C-alpha cells in the first residue's frame, strides 16, 4: 500500500491543530490573502511564483476540471458544483477527463488558455495533475483542489493552490476498519478478508487503504487480509475481481471495498458463487450511495461509511472567502459518518443518500 506524503492530512482529529497553524502561516507568509501576492492584473504570465489574489467577488468565471462522470458519486458532486455556481451567479466552464490522467492534464491546459478567474480541479491521481496545477499558478490563475488531493510535495497549498476541499480519506478507512472489526466479532476475532482497492495512485485509494490497513493491524491483529486487488472504483470490475478471488479464497469472512460501487459488484459476485453476503461474509464500503444503503437495509452489507459528494457549498464558500481576501486553511474538511442497520442510522440517512 502506497502512502501519501502529506502528514497533516492523515487524520482529521490529529490534523486540526496543524491545519489551523498552517492557515495562519499561509496568511502571514504570502499565502492566499497576503498583500504581497500579485493580482491577475499585475501578475506576469509564465513566470509567476506565488498564489494570485482575486480582485473581484461577483460574476466570476470558474473553470472546473472533473476527473470523471461515471457513477452516482460523481454525478452528485457535479450537480453540487453546478448548483452552487448558478446560485452565486458565476459562469462555470466544465471538462470531463473520463478517468484519464493524460486527458485531464490536457483539459486543465485548455481551461488555463480560456483564462478563468479561478480554476477548480478534481485530480484523477495525486501525481499526474500536480504539474498542471503549478502551470495554472505560473499562468496567474488561482486553483482550488476538490475531492481528491494532489501530491503536496509537487504542488503546495498557499503557493500553488489556495486550499483543498474534501473528506478525510484516511479517517474513512479507519471507520471502515472499526465497522468490519465489529461485524466480525470484535478486536479479538480471528478472520480472513479481501480488500478491493480504488484507482492506483489516487488519494482516496492511498489514504482509505492506509487508514484501514493500519487500524486493522493495530486494533484486530487476528483479522488478516488474504488478498488486496484494485477494482478501479468500478461496479463491473468489482464484480469480476471478486468472482475470481472468491474461487481462490472461498472461506473468507469479510470484504472491505474502497467504494460502494465495488462493494455492490462484489456482493453480486458473492451471491453468484453461492455465498450469503451479510450472513457468512460481512461487507463494508465507503461512499453513501442509495444503492449501498439499501443493501445495508436488506442485511446484505454491514455498514457504509459516507464520503459526502456534495462539495459545492464548501467549495464556493471558499471561493467567496478567497475573493474577499479572507485567509483559507490548507484543508477544508467535509465531515463523514458511518451508517448501519442495527442502530437505525442507515434508515435515517436514506432520504439524503445519492
Number of C-alpha atoms within 10 A of each C-alpha: 13 13 15 22 11 12 10 16 24 20 17 20 10 12 16 15 12 15 19 14 13 19 21 16 16 21 19 14 15 17 28 34 25 19 14 14 20 21 17 18 12 12 20 14 16 12 12 19 18 22 31 33 29 24 15 11 15 11 12 20 18 21 25 26 26 25 24 19 16 12 13 19 21 16 16 20 21 20 15 17 23 18 14 19 21 11 10 15 13 17 16 19 16 15 20 16 21 14 18 16 18 12 16 27 22 16 21 25 16 14 22 22 11 12 16 20 23 24 26 27 27 25 29 30 25 23 20 20 25 22 16 20 30 24 21 26 27 21 21 30 28 31 29 24 23 25 27 22 30 29 21 16 12 15 22 17 25 28 22 28 28 30 27 26 24 24 26 26 29 25 24 31 30 23 25 30 26 20 24 26 24 14 19 19 12 16 16 13 15 15 19 19 21 22 24 26 24 24 18 19 18 22 26 27 28 24 26 29 30 22 23 24 18 16 21 23 14 10 15 21 14 17 22 18 18 14 15 17 16 19 28 21 23 21 21 18 18 29 23 17 19 28 20 12 20 17 11 12 15 11 14 20 23 25 26 28 31 33 32 29 27 30 31 24 22 30 27 20 23 21 13 12 15 8 17 15 23 21 13 14 22 25 31 30 31 30 25 30 25 18 15 28 30 18 22 23 20 12 19 23 26 28 31 31 27 25 23 22 24 21 22 21 14 18 25 18 13 22 26 18 15 22 20 15 18 15 21 26 26 27 25 18 18 17 14 19 16 21 25 22 20 13 9 11 16 24 16 13 17 18 9 9 20 19
